[in-house]
Amino acid sequence: MTSPHSAQRGVSTAGPAQPVETVDVLIVGSGPTGSAYARVLADEAPGARVLMVEAGPQVSSPRGRHVKNITDPEARVAAQTASQGPDRSARDGDPVHSRPPGVMVRPGTYLLGDKASGVPGEDGSADGTVGMPGASLSTNVGGMGAHWTCACPRPGDGERITDIPAAELDTALGRADELLNVTTSAFTDAPFAEEVRKRLGAELDAGRKPERRVRTMPLAVDTWSDGSRHWSGTDVILGDLAEKDTASFELRPDTLCRRLLLEDSAAVGAEMEHLPSGRRTTVRARWVVVACDALRTPQLLFASGIRPTALGRYLNDQPQIVVAVRLDPTILAAARETAAAERPDATFNPVSGVSWVPYDHETHPFHGQVMQLDASPVPLDEEVEPGSIVGLGWFCAKDVRADDRVEFSATEVDGFGMPAMTLHYQLTDVDQERIEAAKTAAARAARLLGTFLDPRGPRRLPSGSSLHYQGTVRMGPADDGTSVCDTYSRVWGTDNVYVAGNGVIPTETACNPTLTSVALAARGAQDIARRYREENAHVS
Ligand SMILES: Cc1cc2nc3c(=O)[nH]c(=O)nc-3n(C[C@H](O)[C@H](O)[C@H](O)COP(=O)(O)OP(=O)(O)OC[C@H]3O[C@@H](n4cnc5c(N)ncnc54)[C@H](O)[C@@H]3O)c2cc1C
């Protein structure tokens, strides 16, 4: 915190090299879930002093702004590059450290690296069922939330967390919709999309509940008065807190939390390092929230000596099937005809929304999304009419197992000097069946729309490509060794340590997880706010 604030927070010093400051809540990690904690605490416990630390740099302004909103292409690339962590060797296109076959590195992310991600073949299997070669991270203010696609579907059927009462889960999901500014109406003028949904719905809606029929994907995006789109980064979640620090909130970039400090199973604070200067400080806190992503949240708990049996286990990533389709000329013609009749003066928006084929346990146990490919960050080889080539992404739920895990070393360290990770990950026979079924379902959907761009048809991306890693600090109803935290995200046995992020999600989900993890974060933050208000009720 800046020095005037520090004075209010009762800064003292313990020895010459370790300044100590005191806050009510320390949040580690500035992605969507850490930011949700900050926002809800500011709203519901306005007197609470909150410090958020982030290992990465601020790459956009206001803080956490989505980099897609940066209009200058050079500035956007600089922001993406600055998000790629300490070890640039894992970056896309690096000539020395080649990417594993088929692995795509998304702008703003970097690969965990060969050893850590458990290369295919580690157990002799060369068929890509072992390891998670696509495992990626982002290290910057806003985390992956400054780079994401903003798809925010609600989980349905078996994807839902049943340990939280249904009405409470729905309320939390509603709060997450508000925090992320989710809408379904940002792209009503997307080229051909309505016709695409009509064709898919005609075949795939049979047997589905009304709310699980083919529809537009809820997206975290705003349309400004000049018609431009503003994609939700964590600036949208933080609101006024994104602009500047206040008397009760500070966001401190370039600051790594090395370990939590414990006394009698309660956290009393944490040790920080300002990475550019190497300066170490201690923060004392009444509550600590660890929101460091699904791989680094368990890493920080491990580094702090908090090691419940389930820590790092149940790691899961949604196997992802992709296929690109050239839309059938009849779809293009029908869409043009409708547009001419209904909107004679309108031009097609060159940037697309996303169509959604929801997960439906009975009829379609996959999460399907259809996107305009010429608007994707991965360039097409040919000039195409906007919207006339679409990409189908079909996500499967993983067969979740305790053996799939991130393991931390007690002796080796990563590029930040934190315990080195090794991922142990395998697709099971059940996964293989689901993947084959998803390929069939994606091929069926693709044929309803046109012809495969690549005649080989649907293919599976290498494990880790979904960027939706879950389960590693999962919640559960009881401290029975199969979960790390309770249904308010409080780590078992610690009283005041909360975990946040996709790692908290315990269920086999197929849909994009951020809406759910922001909902769980809002619920955890409300728990802290309630406790803060109770403890401070006597102070007027
Ligand atoms: C290209 C792309 C597209 C995506 N599309 C979607 C989508 O459409 N829908 C969807 O639901 N999800 C999507 N995701 C995933 C989504 O971005 C994540 O689910 C979300 O950002 C997770 O939020 P989080 O707060 O848990 O973690 P993160 O956003 O990963 O943030 C964690 C932060 O913690 C910091 N940190 C880690 N360790 C420490 C430490 N020890 N000390 C201090 N700071 C630390 C990291 O630097 C990081 O900034 C996408 C991701 C990418 C990259």
The ligand as an SDF file (V2000), in Angstrom:
LIG
                    3D

 53 58  0  0  0  0  0  0  0  0999 V2000
   -7.6970  -17.2910  -24.4380 C   0  0  0  0  0  0  0  0  0  0  0  0
   -8.5920  -17.6870  -23.2980 C   0  0  0  0  0  0  0  0  0  0  0  0
   -9.9410  -17.8790  -23.5200 C   0  0  0  0  0  0  0  0  0  0  0  0
  -10.7720  -18.2330  -22.4630 C   0  0  0  0  0  0  0  0  0  0  0  0
  -12.1030  -18.2800  -22.6890 N   0  0  0  0  0  0  0  0  0  0  0  0
  -12.9400  -18.5290  -21.6680 C   0  0  0  0  0  0  0  0  0  0  0  0
  -14.3430  -18.4550  -21.8620 C   0  0  0  0  0  0  0  0  0  0  0  0
  -14.8270  -18.0910  -22.9430 O   0  0  0  0  0  0  0  0  0  0  0  0
  -15.1410  -18.7510  -20.8060 N   0  0  0  0  0  0  0  0  0  0  0  0
  -14.6410  -19.1270  -19.6010 C   0  0  0  0  0  0  0  0  0  0  0  0
  -15.4240  -19.4200  -18.6920 O   0  0  0  0  0  0  0  0  0  0  0  0
  -13.3100  -19.1670  -19.3780 N   0  0  0  0  0  0  0  0  0  0  0  0
  -12.4500  -18.8640  -20.3770 C   0  0  0  0  0  0  0  0  0  0  0  0
  -11.1080  -18.8550  -20.1470 N   0  0  0  0  0  0  0  0  0  0  0  0
  -10.6240  -19.2020  -18.8090 C   0  0  0  0  0  0  0  0  0  0  0  0
  -10.7830  -18.0070  -17.8520 C   0  0  0  0  0  0  0  0  0  0  0  0
  -10.0190  -16.9380  -18.2830 O   0  0  0  0  0  0  0  0  0  0  0  0
  -10.4020  -18.4620  -16.4480 C   0  0  0  0  0  0  0  0  0  0  0  0
  -11.3630  -19.4310  -16.0680 O   0  0  0  0  0  0  0  0  0  0  0  0
  -10.4110  -17.3480  -15.4170 C   0  0  0  0  0  0  0  0  0  0  0  0
   -9.5530  -16.3030  -15.7660 O   0  0  0  0  0  0  0  0  0  0  0  0
   -9.9820  -17.9230  -14.0590 C   0  0  0  0  0  0  0  0  0  0  0  0
   -9.9710  -16.8940  -13.1220 O   0  0  0  0  0  0  0  0  0  0  0  0
   -9.0670  -16.9920  -11.8200 P   0  0  0  0  0  0  0  0  0  0  0  0
   -9.2620  -15.7270  -11.0710 O   0  0  0  0  0  0  0  0  0  0  0  0
   -9.3620  -18.2340  -11.0850 O   0  0  0  0  0  0  0  0  0  0  0  0
   -7.5560  -17.1820  -12.3320 O   0  0  0  0  0  0  0  0  0  0  0  0
   -6.6480  -16.3560  -13.3140 P   0  0  0  0  0  0  0  0  0  0  0  0
   -7.4470  -15.5000  -14.2110 O   0  0  0  0  0  0  0  0  0  0  0  0
   -5.7270  -17.3220  -13.9550 O   0  0  0  0  0  0  0  0  0  0  0  0
   -5.8020  -15.3980  -12.3510 O   0  0  0  0  0  0  0  0  0  0  0  0
   -4.9290  -15.9030  -11.3580 C   0  0  0  0  0  0  0  0  0  0  0  0
   -3.8690  -14.8450  -11.0700 C   0  0  0  0  0  0  0  0  0  0  0  0
   -3.1420  -15.2270   -9.8900 O   0  0  0  0  0  0  0  0  0  0  0  0
   -1.7990  -14.7990  -10.0340 C   0  0  0  0  0  0  0  0  0  0  0  0
   -0.9360  -15.5700   -9.1300 N   0  0  0  0  0  0  0  0  0  0  0  0
   -0.6430  -16.8900   -9.1990 C   0  0  0  0  0  0  0  0  0  0  0  0
    0.1640  -17.2340   -8.1790 N   0  0  0  0  0  0  0  0  0  0  0  0
    0.4060  -16.1100   -7.4550 C   0  0  0  0  0  0  0  0  0  0  0  0
    1.1590  -15.8370   -6.2790 C   0  0  0  0  0  0  0  0  0  0  0  0
    1.8060  -16.8150   -5.6070 N   0  0  0  0  0  0  0  0  0  0  0  0
    1.2140  -14.5530   -5.8160 N   0  0  0  0  0  0  0  0  0  0  0  0
    0.5280  -13.5550   -6.4660 C   0  0  0  0  0  0  0  0  0  0  0  0
   -0.2150  -13.7760   -7.5860 N   0  0  0  0  0  0  0  0  0  0  0  0
   -0.2850  -15.0420   -8.0690 C   0  0  0  0  0  0  0  0  0  0  0  0
   -1.5060  -15.0700  -11.5000 C   0  0  0  0  0  0  0  0  0  0  0  0
   -0.4160  -14.2920  -11.9250 O   0  0  0  0  0  0  0  0  0  0  0  0
   -2.8280  -14.7130  -12.1820 C   0  0  0  0  0  0  0  0  0  0  0  0
   -2.8060  -13.3840  -12.6610 O   0  0  0  0  0  0  0  0  0  0  0  0
  -10.2310  -18.4740  -21.1710 C   0  0  0  0  0  0  0  0  0  0  0  0
   -8.8730  -18.2760  -20.9450 C   0  0  0  0  0  0  0  0  0  0  0  0
   -8.0550  -17.8620  -21.9860 C   0  0  0  0  0  0  0  0  0  0  0  0
   -6.5980  -17.6010  -21.7060 C   0  0  0  0  0  0  0  0  0  0  0  0
  1  2  1  0
  2  3  1  0
  2 52  2  0
  3  4  2  0
  4  5  1  0
  4 50  1  0
  5  6  2  0
  6  7  1  0
  6 13  1  0
  7  8  2  0
  7  9  1  0
  9 10  1  0
 10 11  2  0
 10 12  1  0
 12 13  2  0
 13 14  1  0
 14 15  1  0
 14 50  1  0
 15 16  1  0
 16 17  1  0
 16 18  1  0
 18 19  1  0
 18 20  1  0
 20 21  1  0
 20 22  1  0
 22 23  1  0
 23 24  1  0
 24 25  2  0
 24 26  1  0
 24 27  1  0
 27 28  1  0
 28 29  2  0
 28 30  1  0
 28 31  1  0
 31 32  1  0
 32 33  1  0
 33 34  1  0
 33 48  1  0
 34 35  1  0
 35 36  1  0
 35 46  1  0
 36 37  1  0
 36 45  1  0
 37 38  2  0
 38 39  1  0
 39 40  1  0
 39 45  2  0
 40 41  1  0
 40 42  2  0
 42 43  1  0
 43 44  2  0
 44 45  1  0
 46 47  1  0
 46 48  1  0
 48 49  1  0
 50 51  2  0
 51 52  1  0
 52 53  1  0
M  END
$$$$
